[in-house]
Amino acid sequence: MQTETVGDGTPDLAVVACLHGDEQCGKSAIGNLLAERPVLDRAVQFVVANEAAIAANVRFVDEDLNRAFPGNPDGDTYESRLAAELLAELRDRRVLDLHSTHSHPVPFALVDGLDETRRNLVRATGLDRVVDIGHIPGGLISHVAGVAVECGYVGTATAERNAERVLRNFLGATGALDVPFDESDPEVYRVMGVAAGREYEFVGRNFERVEAGETFASRDGDELQADEPFYPVLMSTEGYDEMVGFCAERLGRLSEVS
C-alpha cells in the first residue's frame, strides 16, 4: 500500500485507488493530480491500495479485497491482511474510492446508506446516479464514511479521464482544492438482490428498466427472466464469476429520498 498526504494537518479526507489491481484509472488520476504539486486548502490522504495485484495486473492475489473488509491482521490471505491495514488508515476519514467496471461506460456513485455525510459525499462527486448497495458484505464503503465511483470501462482512457474529473470535482466540492465544481442531485437506485448464474451473456442495459417476464441474460438457450420489474446495476457478461450483477429499484432524486 502506498500512501501520501498532501496539505497541512491531519487529513479527514482520503482518496483510494486500486482496491482491484486491474482497475488503474484512479491511480492514473491521483498521479496526474500530484504531478502538478497542487496546493490543497486541507489535508488529503492519497492511497494506492493493492500493489501486488497492480504489479500482476490482476483483480486480486488471493481474494477480492473489496469483499475482505474489515480484514484480519493475521489473516490467511494477502487481501485479508491488507484490508485490516487499510481500514486502520482510513477509519476516521471521509473516503472517495475510485473503480472501473465491465458494466457501464458512464460514471456513477455507490454508497452504503444515505446518512447526511454520505449524501454530501455523493453530491461532491457531481454525478447523475448513485446506487445504495449496502447489503453487499465486505466492501470498503460499508466500513468507512465513503462513496465509491465506477469511472467507466476497465482499462480505457475514458475511465482515466472520468476518474480525474471526478477526483478534481470532489476535492473542489469538499474545499480541498480551489477549482470549479458541480454539486449534483443524482437519481437514487437501491439494490434489492443479485441475479445469480455463471457464464451468462447480459442482454439488457444497465439502469434501463427490465419488465416482469423480460429476458435479461442468456446462456446456450437458457434464459434468465425477471420475476418482477427491476433496474440492472453492474450487470455484465464478464464482470463476475458467480452472478450477472445486481437488481435494483429506482427511488427518485437524492433530494426527494428520505
C-alpha positions in Angstrom: 0.0 0.0 0.0 1.3 3.4 -1.0 0.1 6.5 0.9 0.9 10.2 0.5 -0.7 13.1 2.5 -0.8 16.5 0.8 -1.7 19.6 2.7 -1.2 20.8 6.3 -2.6 19.0 9.3 -4.2 15.6 9.9 -6.3 14.6 6.9 -10.1 14.0 7.3 -10.4 13.2 3.5 -8.9 10.3 1.7 -8.8 9.2 -2.0 -8.3 5.5 -2.6 -7.4 3.8 -5.9 -6.8 0.2 -6.9 -8.6 -2.0 -4.4 -8.6 -4.1 -7.6 -5.2 -4.3 -9.3 -6.6 -4.3 -12.8 -8.7 -1.1 -12.2 -6.0 1.5 -12.5 -7.9 4.6 -13.6 -7.8 6.0 -10.0 -4.1 5.5 -9.8 -3.7 7.5 -13.0 -5.9 10.3 -11.8 -4.0 10.6 -8.5 -0.7 10.5 -10.3 -1.7 13.3 -12.7 -3.0 15.5 -9.9 0.0 15.0 -7.7 2.4 15.6 -10.6 1.1 19.2 -10.6 2.2 19.7 -7.0 -1.2 21.1 -6.0 -1.7 23.5 -3.1 -4.5 22.0 -1.1 -6.5 24.0 1.4 -7.0 21.0 3.7 -5.0 17.8 4.2 -5.9 14.9 1.9 -4.5 11.3 2.1 -4.0 9.6 -1.2 -3.8 5.8 -1.2 -2.9 3.3 -3.9 -4.0 0.1 -2.2 -3.3 -3.3 -3.8 0.3 -3.1 -5.0 0.8 -6.8 -5.5 -2.3 -7.1 -7.7 -1.3 -4.0 -9.7 2.1 -5.5 -10.4 0.5 -8.6 -11.7 -2.3 -6.6 -13.5 -5.0 -8.9 -11.9 -8.1 -8.1 -9.9 -6.7 -9.7 -6.7 -4.0 -12.0 -5.5 -5.8 -14.4 -3.0 -9.3 -12.9 -2.6 -11.3 -9.8 -3.7 -10.1 -7.0 -1.5 -13.4 -5.2 -1.8 -15.1 -8.2 -0.2 -12.5 -8.7 2.5 -13.2 -5.9 4.9 -12.8 -5.5 7.9 -10.0 -7.9 7.3 -7.7 -9.6 9.8 -4.1 -8.5 10.6 -3.2 -12.2 11.0 -5.4 -13.4 8.1 -4.6 -16.3 5.8 -4.8 -14.2 2.7 -2.8 -11.2 1.4 -6.0 -9.2 0.9 -7.4 -10.0 4.4 -4.2 -8.6 6.0 -4.2 -5.6 3.6 -7.9 -4.9 4.3 -7.1 -4.6 8.0 -4.1 -2.4 7.4 -6.1 -0.2 5.0 -9.1 0.2 7.3 -6.8 1.2 10.2 -5.5 4.1 7.9 -9.0 5.2 6.8 -11.3 4.6 9.7 -11.6 8.3 10.6 -11.6 9.7 7.1 -14.3 10.6 4.6 -13.3 8.5 1.6 -13.6 8.7 -2.2 -12.9 5.2 -3.6 -12.2 5.1 -7.4 -13.0 2.0 -9.5 -13.7 0.9 -13.1 -16.1 -1.7 -14.4 -17.1 -4.1 -17.2 -20.7 -3.0 -17.0 -21.3 0.7 -17.9 -19.4 3.5 -19.6 -20.8 6.5 -17.7 -19.6 7.1 -14.2 -21.9 6.5 -11.2 -21.5 6.5 -7.4 -22.1 3.8 -4.9 -22.8 4.1 -1.1 -23.8 2.1 1.9 -26.7 4.0 3.2 -27.7 7.7 2.8 -27.0 9.5 6.0 -26.1 13.2 5.7 -22.4 12.6 5.5 -22.8 10.2 2.6 -25.3 12.4 0.9 -22.8 15.2 1.0 -20.1 13.0 -0.4 -22.4 11.8 -3.2 -23.2 15.4 -4.1 -19.5 16.2 -4.2 -18.9 13.7 -7.0 -21.0 15.7 -9.3 -22.5 12.6 -10.8 -26.1 11.9 -12.1 -26.6 8.4 -10.5 -26.0 6.8 -7.1 -26.6 3.2 -6.1 -27.2 2.2 -2.4 -25.5 -1.1 -2.5 -25.4 -1.5 1.3 -26.4 -5.1 1.8 -23.3 -6.5 0.0 -20.8 -7.6 2.6 -17.1 -6.9 2.8 -16.9 -3.7 0.9 -14.7 -0.7 2.0 -17.6 1.7 1.9 -19.5 -0.5 4.3 -16.8 0.3 6.9 -16.0 3.9 6.4 -17.9 7.1 5.6 -17.3 6.9 1.9 -18.5 7.0 -1.6 -17.2 4.7 -4.4 -17.3 5.7 -8.0 -17.3 3.4 -11.1 -15.5 5.6 -13.6 -16.1 3.7 -16.8 -14.8 0.6 -18.6 -11.8 -1.2 -17.2 -8.5 -0.3 -19.0 -9.8 2.6 -21.1 -8.5 6.2 -21.4 -12.1 7.3 -20.9 -12.2 5.8 -17.5 -8.9 7.5 -16.6 -10.3 10.9 -17.8 -13.5 10.3 -15.8 -11.6 9.4 -12.7 -9.6 12.6 -12.9 -12.7 14.7 -13.5 -14.5 13.1 -10.5 -11.4 13.5 -8.3 -11.0 17.2 -9.1 -14.7 17.9 -8.6 -14.7 16.0 -5.3 -11.7 17.9 -4.0 -13.3 21.2 -5.1 -16.7 20.5 -3.5 -15.1 19.4 -0.2 -13.0 22.6 0.0 -9.6 20.9 -0.5 -8.8 22.3 -4.0 -9.6 25.7 -5.5 -11.2 24.6 -8.7 -14.7 25.0 -10.2 -17.1 22.1 -9.2 -20.6 20.9 -9.5 -22.8 19.5 -6.7 -25.4 17.1 -8.1 -28.8 15.8 -7.2 -28.5 12.3 -8.6 -31.1 9.7 -9.3 -31.0 7.1 -6.5 -31.2 3.3 -7.0 -31.2 0.8 -4.2 -30.0 -2.8 -4.7 -32.7 -5.4 -3.8 -30.7 -8.6 -4.7 -28.5 -10.3 -7.2 -29.0 -12.2 -10.5 -27.1 -15.3 -9.9 -25.6 -17.5 -12.5 -22.3 -18.4 -14.3 -21.3 -17.6 -17.9 -24.5 -15.8 -18.8 -24.5 -13.2 -21.5 -26.1 -10.0 -20.3 -28.5 -8.8 -23.0 -30.1 -5.8 -21.2 -28.7 -2.3 -20.4 -27.7 -1.1 -17.0 -30.1 1.5 -15.4 -32.8 0.7 -18.0 -35.9 -0.9 -16.5 -36.5 -4.7 -17.1 -40.1 -5.6 -17.0 -41.5 -8.7 -15.4 -41.1 -11.7 -17.7 -38.4 -10.0 -19.8 -35.2 -11.8 -20.7 -32.1 -10.0 -19.4 -29.4 -12.8 -19.8 -29.0 -16.0 -21.7 -26.6 -19.0 -21.9 -26.9 -21.7 -24.5 -30.6 -21.3 -24.9 -31.2 -20.9 -21.1 -32.8 -17.5 -20.4 -32.9 -15.5 -17.2 -36.2 -13.6 -17.0 -37.3 -11.1 -14.5 -39.8 -12.2 -11.8 -40.7 -8.6 -11.2 -39.5 -5.3 -12.7 -36.1 -4.1 -11.7 -33.2 -1.9 -12.9 -29.9 -3.7 -13.7 -26.8 -2.4 -11.9 -23.3 -3.6 -12.6 -24.6 -6.3 -14.8 -22.3 -7.6 -17.5 -21.2 -10.7 -19.3 -17.6 -10.7 -17.9 -17.7 -8.8 -14.6 -18.4 -11.6 -12.1 -17.8 -15.3 -11.8 -20.9 -16.3 -9.8 -23.5 -13.7 -10.9 -24.6 -11.5 -13.7 -24.9 -8.5 -11.4 -27.4 -6.6 -9.2 -31.1 -5.9 -9.3 -32.2 -2.5 -8.1 -35.2 -0.3 -7.6 -35.3 3.4 -8.6 -36.2 5.7 -5.7 -36.1 9.2 -7.2 -33.8 12.2 -6.9 -31.5 12.4 -3.8 -33.3 15.5 -2.6 -36.6 13.6 -2.7 -35.4 10.4 -0.9 -35.7 10.3 2.9 
